[in-house]
Amino acid sequence: MRVSVYIFLFGILVQACEEVPVTLSTNTDQPGSGYSQNVLIEEYTGVRCQNCPAGAQLLEELKRIHGNRLVIVSVHGGFFAQPTNKENKLKLDNADGEELIRIFNQPQGYPSSMINRKVFSGQSSVFLGGGSWAGYVDEEKKKIPSMGINLEIQSDSALKTIDVSCELNALIIPSSNPLFLSVVLVENNIRDAQLGPAGVDTNYIHRHVMRKFISGIKGLKIVSMNLNEKRVYNFNPDYAQDWKLNDLVVVAFVHYGSPGYEVLQVVEKRVK
Amino acid sequence: MPLRFNILLTGLIFNTICGFAQEEPAGPTGGVFNAYLSTQASVFIRDSTIGASGTPQYDHQLFGSETWLDARYTNWGLDFGLRLDLYQNSNLINPQASFNRQGIGRWFIKKEGSKLGFEAGFIYDQIGSGIIYRAYEQRNLGIDNALYGLKLRYQWNDYWHIRAFAGKQKKQFEEYESLIKGLALEGYVHGGDSSSWSWAPGIGFTNRTLDDGSMNNLLSTLSTYQPTDQFLPQYNTYAFTLFNTIQWADLNLYIESALKTRDVMNDPNGQRNNSMGEVIIGPKFIHKMGQVFYGSVNYSQPGWGISVEGKRTRFFGYRTRPQEELNNGLIQFIPPMSRQNSYRLTSFYQPATQELGEQAIQTELQVSPASNWNLTLHHSRINGIAAKKLYREILLESTWRKPDQFTLIAGIQHQHYNQQVFEGKPLAPLVKTWIPYIDWTRQYDDLHAIRINLEYMYNKQDMGSWVSLLLEYSIAPQWVFTVSDMYNIKPVQGKKNNYYTAGVVYSRDVTRAGINLVRQRAGIVCTGGICRYEPAFNGIKFNLESRF
């Protein structure tokens, strides 16, 4: 009798432990409004980081899923970027990358990424390992956009200059905290050596490489805006001789200031 | 946190004093207060030749410190604890960054000694050997995973007690959102006063419920996987353990078997296909049941003793949320299977516990051929999944003591160390070392002693061969002067460097202070199988410990 009571209680316990199954998220873009909420992912990487090619693959997979709504900037810097492999012919790290490290510190491991420069609930660091990227990108994408950005770009390959016109549109009443506009030049398809699991790959194709913050690393302060007000900022940067115009991309994002620099909106556009 | 802490503390003190303090009268002379202060401060001096550069501490902060002030007060049958933690430009939490926070790192109120006891606040505890649950602090590794919650303990009789706890895991000055609950029943049975046997059985259970944020993040990640790699995770994970300590005459046996229901773990070297059909090698979530079997046997007789430990681990990564990496969010502690060596070169390569798969055994035999002579023979053997060779160690050590004159320790250690697995370095060859060492302490009188430690590492892989020398002069009980140097006598790559220290430690009563000039290589530091990357250091370190 007693045994059957125990079996009955155990059966109830087992039943009680059953959960309603969860369902996997689907990638749904918000229809309707003219602007969508995009997400900036700034990946910290280096040519001596053997796990970074896998991180880059992961980012490309996310890019395929989210398209223009995910903007990737790969920052070469820190202890995995210098010294380079002896096979490296180019210098992918730069002073702006070092400055970013000074502002945000260096992640504990590479590859790590900042997603909208946000410290998410339950996280104590702005840096996230690859296992978390997809989830937080999805979470950020679901927000209602507070700012719209339109980019117009013209280039002069003879003078090695680019004209960038960045139109901002305040979609909701901006908070009293000052906002900043950062504009970055990013280059794709750079062939140079990269350490990977199988050794140094001398023909590795680096993508989304941060070349230059043309607005300054902390951004240009935006004069306070009213609801639905539009404002245009122009930039006229030059670019280095060895940067290929066809592979250059302009990334523009609006963010708060120090100490968090959290990103509100981002867009990207190819120079050509 | 301070406001929340004040409200909680006031409420808990009021309630507990009303509810529990009636059982025991207040001490006639008031309570007992004691405190423990521990501080470590560093001056960072940039030295790019050893990699001591490129972090905020070397670039512009120049000074960093960590301080813990642990205060306790006992009265009315209650224990109160409060710990102030201060991190200033600290690289303890993240070796590459700077952490600046200060505040209440721990508080608790504890009641013991009656049938029903409790502990509220930040609680340290473990079930069995910690396989399904261990909340502990390991400051040198930056680990403090106390449970912020409540624990109840009921003592049935002198031999059996049960305890239950629930809360959230601490993360520096915040808490994770996932919930952790647990239950443990432990007992003690013996054969009577004249009997030579005893049995201490125990059973434990823990449950972790994922928070919505972690689950949504996980689902979003899994939705990017190809259908063949996708799975549906659960909010709840349950872990069970059964453990026993059996003492019979000179034999001591400990056995523990733990099981974990299907849980999501992060395989850092996982393989999956992306939508283009390419293979991605990197972090991948997997969904598996976990198990650990662990046992140890100790037997000793006059003149000799032997201990054997064995462990088999399969998919037992148990964290407060599966997205956590490195030493963050650990719920479990899986005992290590290698010797805890203390000398600089014999502890150069230490194996980290592999939570996804490990099969290990270690044996240590101790023999005393004469009253002042001890011999130790140690062997460790650790394999990974599919019998992959991870670690081997053989150590032979002889200790010869002549009381009031000298102690001479001489030994040799041979290791095989899988750097690919333990340090995540693809293509790195198996490191094979031979390390002869000698440690000689000459005591001149009751006050003065000199210690010399000399080690040599023969190694053709990784960082090559090393030599280490340490000289220590002590004037008991107050002064210890130390100079030491580690030198990569035959590097495989990079340049030869001296890694020296020179310092003095002063002790008086309950206070110990030390100052050291340090030039230290970057490396992996392990304690109890849990490892952390320790960056290169160049500068001055100051330590102070005191009790009040």
Interface residues (C-beta under 8 A of the other chain):
Chain A: C17 E19 P21 V22 T23 L24 S25 T26 N27 Q50 N51 A54 G55 Q57 L58 E60 E61 L62 R64 I65 G78 F79 Q82 I101 R102 N105 Q106 P107 Q108 G109 F120 S121 G122 S124 S125 G129 G130 G131 S132 W133 A134 G135 Y136 V137 D138 E139 G196 P197 A198 G199
Chain B: G51 G54 T55 P56 D59 H60 I93 N94 P95 Q96 A97 S98 K171 Q172 E174 Y176 E177 D211 G213 S214 M215 N216 N217 L218 L219 S220 T221 L222 S223 T224 Q230 L232 P233 Q234 Y235 N236 Y238 N266 N274 S275 M276 E278 I280 I281 G282 P283 K284 F285 R321 P322 Q323 E325 L326 G424 K425 P426 L427 Y533
